[in-house]
């Protein structure tokens, strides 16, 4: 398995055929898992584009610098209890974290989560 693979799952009672693979049930209901290939006839597997987001310094005491790459991103800061501490639409290149208590947090964008540590000065 590779990251981004597409799988099909199901069950059958008597027989199932996939391309050149033929499965026969041993009785009752059987299950199958099939990995779909990008080059399989009639199947198009599209992989989402990952945003490249850089976060620094880490640990930080006052300001986190965010380099969202070519486009702005919406982000949220979440603590270890899963509580969203703040949401920032179209995040600027710096985020003021002075009001956060010291501790470990996660900065989440649409498709990426990064851990950072807030420390006292």
C-alpha positions in Angstrom: 0.0 0.0 0.0 1.1 3.5 -0.7 -0.3 6.8 0.6 -3.1 7.9 -1.7 -4.0 4.4 -2.9 -7.7 3.9 -3.7 -9.4 0.7 -2.5 -12.7 -0.9 -3.3 -14.3 -3.2 -0.7 -17.4 -5.5 -0.8 -18.8 -8.9 -0.3 -20.0 -11.8 -2.4 -21.9 -15.1 -1.9 -20.9 -17.3 -4.8 -18.3 -15.8 -7.1 -16.7 -12.5 -8.1 -14.5 -11.6 -11.0 -12.1 -8.6 -11.2 -10.3 -8.2 -14.6 -8.4 -11.5 -14.8 -8.9 -12.5 -11.1 -11.8 -14.9 -10.3 -12.8 -15.5 -6.7 -15.0 -18.3 -5.6 -16.8 -18.3 -2.2 -16.0 -21.0 0.2 -19.6 -20.9 1.4 -21.5 -18.2 3.2 -20.5 -14.6 2.5 -16.9 -13.7 1.7 -15.3 -10.2 1.6 -12.8 -8.6 -0.8 -10.5 -5.6 -0.9 -9.2 -4.5 -4.2 -6.5 -1.8 -4.8 -7.3 0.3 -7.9 -4.5 1.3 -10.1 -4.2 4.7 -11.8 -3.8 2.9 -15.2 -6.8 0.6 -14.8 -9.2 0.9 -17.7 -12.0 3.4 -17.1 -10.7 4.3 -13.6 -9.3 7.7 -12.8 -7.7 8.1 -9.3 -7.1 11.8 -8.6 -4.8 12.6 -5.7 -5.4 15.9 -3.8 -2.7 18.5 -4.0 -1.0 19.0 -0.7 -0.4 22.5 0.5 3.2 23.2 1.5 3.0 25.2 4.7 6.1 26.1 6.7 5.8 27.1 10.4 8.6 28.7 12.4 10.1 29.2 15.0 9.3 26.1 16.9 9.2 26.5 19.9 7.8 30.1 19.9 7.0 32.6 22.6 5.2 35.5 20.9 4.7 35.0 17.2 4.5 32.1 14.8 5.6 32.7 11.3 3.6 31.0 8.6 4.7 30.6 5.0 1.6 29.3 3.2 3.3 28.9 -0.1 1.5 30.3 -3.1 -1.9 30.8 -1.6 -3.4 31.9 1.7 -4.8 29.1 3.9 -7.4 28.9 6.7 -5.9 27.6 9.9 -6.9 26.8 13.4 -4.9 26.3 16.6 -6.0 23.3 18.6 -4.7 22.3 22.1 -3.9 18.8 23.3 -7.5 18.4 24.6 -8.9 19.0 21.1 -10.2 22.5 21.9 -9.9 25.0 19.1 -8.2 28.0 20.6 -8.5 30.2 17.5 -9.4 30.1 13.9 -7.8 32.3 11.3 -9.2 32.8 7.8 -6.7 33.4 5.1 -3.9 33.3 7.6 -1.4 36.1 7.4 2.3 35.4 7.5 2.5 35.7 11.3 0.2 34.6 14.1 0.3 36.3 17.5 0.3 33.5 20.2 1.2 35.6 23.2 -2.3 35.0 24.8 -1.9 31.2 24.6 -0.9 29.5 27.8 2.5 27.7 27.5 2.1 24.2 26.1 1.9 22.0 23.0 -0.6 22.9 20.2 -1.5 21.9 16.7 -1.8 24.2 13.7 -4.3 22.7 11.3 -4.8 23.7 7.7 -7.1 22.0 5.2 -4.9 19.0 4.6 -2.0 19.4 7.0 -1.5 19.4 10.8 1.7 20.6 12.4 2.7 20.5 16.1 4.3 23.5 17.8 5.2 24.5 21.3 4.4 27.8 23.0 7.0 28.7 25.6 7.4 31.6 28.0 9.9 34.3 27.0 
